Amino acid sequence: FYLTIRGKTEANKKINLNPKTSSNVISTSNKGDFVKKNDLVCSLEEENRSAMLDEALALQNQASLQYDAINKLKIDGYRSENDLAMAEAKLKSADAKVEMALNELNNTKLLAPFDGYIEEIHVEIGSLIGPNLPCATIIQLDPMKVVGEVTEKEVSKIEKGSKVEIGLLNNKNLKGLVKFISKSASPLTRTYTVEAEISNIDGEIREGLTAEIKVPVRETTAHLIPSYLLSLDDSGELGIKIVIDSKVSFKNISIIEDTPDGLWVEGLPKETKIITVGQEYVIEGQEIKY
């Protein structure tokens, strides 16, 4: 039978794209656009960053020529080891300044960190933006996560990597895999989070949809019965009244799943005669005619 977990769809990843520098916005992607990894999402004014890089490259070239010249003179015995060490330090400093200037220039281009959709644009063209203000929100919908909660009694029945069925409200059924089972319970609900993963290449499945995760637990013989047939015996055990050899018998059962069509229960013989009318008027062992 299946353990049914009610939950909802969630984006696999969702991030705010923040710049590492401050400048004015000169271009952005559009809300709803699909972007590939490393696509340009937001562009900022370079201001004097290109000039700073050119200056750093010029100083690097100068330091490199000086190092090569001093190194040659040292080999010929005209310069000391200390002179070469100072030239090398100057060259490394120039290299570092080029790297910093290049990073500062690259920071004006905000690139998509993964394939996904632009869910929100937070700035206007011309507005000043800094590290504390996101330019855009990007969500990844493929693969899609389906997240639900289970009780401590149910969590031990689920295994990571299990194949599951995902049912959506539009009657669409999909195949997925259990990717995560939390090790700690929620302090408020005392339930454990279960996440399944499904393919969503075309992006048709949206975030926040109601969904059901059906986890196969084990095979068993079950019967579908209406809930009004349930009753309790003298010890308070749940069961229903059936007929065995023309006599009333109370049979204990376990509820597997509650569905709109009724209850799936186990514990009954494969072929069972269930008393559906007047069960409240008969007692166990009473002989009946039908």
Secondary structure, DSSP 8 states (H G I E B T S, - for coil): -EEEEEEEEEEEEEEEE--SS-EEEEEE--TT-EE-TT-EEEEE--TTHHHHHHHHHHHHHHHHHHHHHHHHHHHTTSS-HHHHHHHHHHHHHHHHHHHHHHHHHHTTEEE-SSSEEEEEE---TT-EE-TTS-SEEEEEEEEEEEEEEE-HHHHTT--TT-EEEEEETTS-EEEEEEEEE-SS--TTT--EEEEEEE--TT--S-TT-EEEEEEE------EEE-GGG-EE-TT--EEEEEEETTEEEEEE-EEEEEETTEEEEESS-SS-EE--SSGGG--TT-B---
